Amino acid sequence: MSVEVIMPQMGESITEGTVSKWLKAVGDKIEKDEPILEISTDKVDAEVPSPAGGILLAINVPEGETVEVGTALAIVGQAGEEAASTSNSAPEAVSAPAAAPVEEKTPEPSPASAEVAAAPAPAVSSASNAGGPSVDVVMPQMGESITEGTVSKWLKAVGDSIDKDEALLEISTDKVDAEVPSPAAGKVLSINVKEGETVEVGSVLAVVGNASGSPAASPEPPAKAEAVPQEPSAPPAPPAAAPQPVAKVSAAAATAGNGSVDDLRRAKSSPLVRNIAKEHGVDITRIPGSGISGRVTKNDILSFIETGAALHPEDLLVKGAPAFPSSQSAPAAKASVPAKASTFTPASAPVSMDDRVEKMSVMRKKIAEHMTFSKQTSAHVTSVYEIDMTNVAKFRKAHQAEFQAKYGTKLTFMPFIFEAVVAAIREHRIVNSQVNGDEIIYKGDINLGMAVALDWGLIVPVIKGAGNLSLAELAVTANDLADRARTKKLNPDEVQGGTFTITNPGVFGGLFGTPIINQPQVAILCVGTIEKRTIVMTSADGEDFIAIRNMAYFALTYDHRIVDGADAEKFLSYLKNYLENAEFSV
């Protein structure tokens, strides 16, 4: 029986795709899951596997044509079988190379697929095995910039029964740890990825279905292991026997620019690649691409920068981008590949029998990379103020019981600090900005990141639109985010989009710290412990006296590239005056 090859949906926001190259021709023999065509969307480029083995009976969409998701691209069946007609077929069948999936199965993305907008929930395959229907559980995309994830723990084993939406496994990314629910009820038919293994978004992690279903072959049940990220693999090459027809470009694509087909394809690399190119002022069309149809992948551009190939601004820098002298290019290249800095181990480090050695978790490794990258990117400077928190302490003590009864959560010192920070940012917008090349972006929204210490690392959930929230709303939101961060219940968008970060090591007793800026932000506020100290004060009639007050040190680390010392001092001074004198209300 023939099956249709459908234009797959490569993310919930993607509604159409372009056939960039057919890897098979009508009449060619093809194996199940063998790539038969390449497609391109505004988010991702990918190969599409055949949903079944057999003969390519018909091709409905020529190269270069853009069609909607769900359109029948081709038909695969057995020799001598007639191609079944389809109601949603595009043009009449054409005798050109062809193929693509009948099932809505998410193909494994190549490195060029960095920005696929997949939904956080597991994708579902519509295919059915002979013994019963089965469903693919795929690595979800836990945020727009996240391209891979690590299986940290399997909560079920092969053969276990599972309910729909019951947690199947835990995954870890550089942004968030999360549980992945089962997309269907049944039994775990196969597990394809071991614990500790890092795979790209869209990879099939497991298969769930009826006990009578025929699961695909899978490796042995995963062994317990600490999550260890791996380097992304190079994109798969087309089969050697596959014909390599000259790609056609649709009229719409041809009018998009004056470049060649290769230039157009390279220019359509993922948003992540384009952002890296923009940051370093590199003309992306001048880089040889190893991705599908010659597209430049993340590995291509990072290797290009790291090897010093960008030391020739007259050849490769984008017109109008700032030119850097050769002496500055090497550090910039290293900054773009922070992972190497975090993997250095001294060769002479002694190891005794009493030492315990363990691999870094994914979160710990990513924290190391981000911290190193930030130090290499920003010129860090820290200013410290001592602030009298007695005004806040008195208000909090008088209202905390009432607040707990009304809102069902504790009234801590942090909401007062959030409110004061919002007020200070409104007067000093430079600390709520970002650097983009030689431009400064003053962020319109005030989204406060709040560092939350976890038993296994650190995470920074974001209070979105903090400038529009009352003291009570800040308290409720902050406590909710912190609680869900500790139980791995945060949503991907709740750890993104911050414009200013606050960290509170004072809860552990620290006087103050000099924190590292959370890129791409330009400032981070560190709150020290709030404790009673004796200080000298002056009365209204000018007499000095000693008093016991609730005091704390506030340290602001800022990016001295754009934030001057005077800006930092004015910000801290405003913050001090607000906390010491404001009339709060709940």
Salt bridges, closest charged atoms under 4 A:
ASP33 OD2 - LYS32 NZ 3.67
ASP33 OD1 - LYS105 NZ 3.48
GLU34 OE2 - LYS24 NZ 3.20
ASP45 OD2 - ARG295 NE 2.37
GLU148 OE2 - LYS366 NZ 3.89
ASP165 OD1 - LYS164 NZ 3.84
GLU166 OE2 - LYS156 NZ 3.01
GLU170 OE1 - LYS488 NZ 3.22
ASP174 OD2 - HIS370 NE2 3.84
GLU179 OE1 - LYS489 NZ 3.28
GLU195 OE2 - LYS224 NZ 3.57
GLU358 OE1 - ARG356 NH1 2.62
GLU369 OE1 - LYS366 NZ 3.76
GLU386 OE2 - ARG533 NH2 2.84
ASP388 OD2 - ARG549 NE 2.77
ASP480 OD2 - ARG484 NH2 2.97
ASP483 OD1 - ARG486 NH1 3.94
GLU494 OE2 - ARG484 NH2 2.78
GLU531 OE2 - ARG533 NH1 2.83
ASP559 OD2 - ARG561 NH2 2.73
GLU580 OE2 - LYS576 NZ 2.83
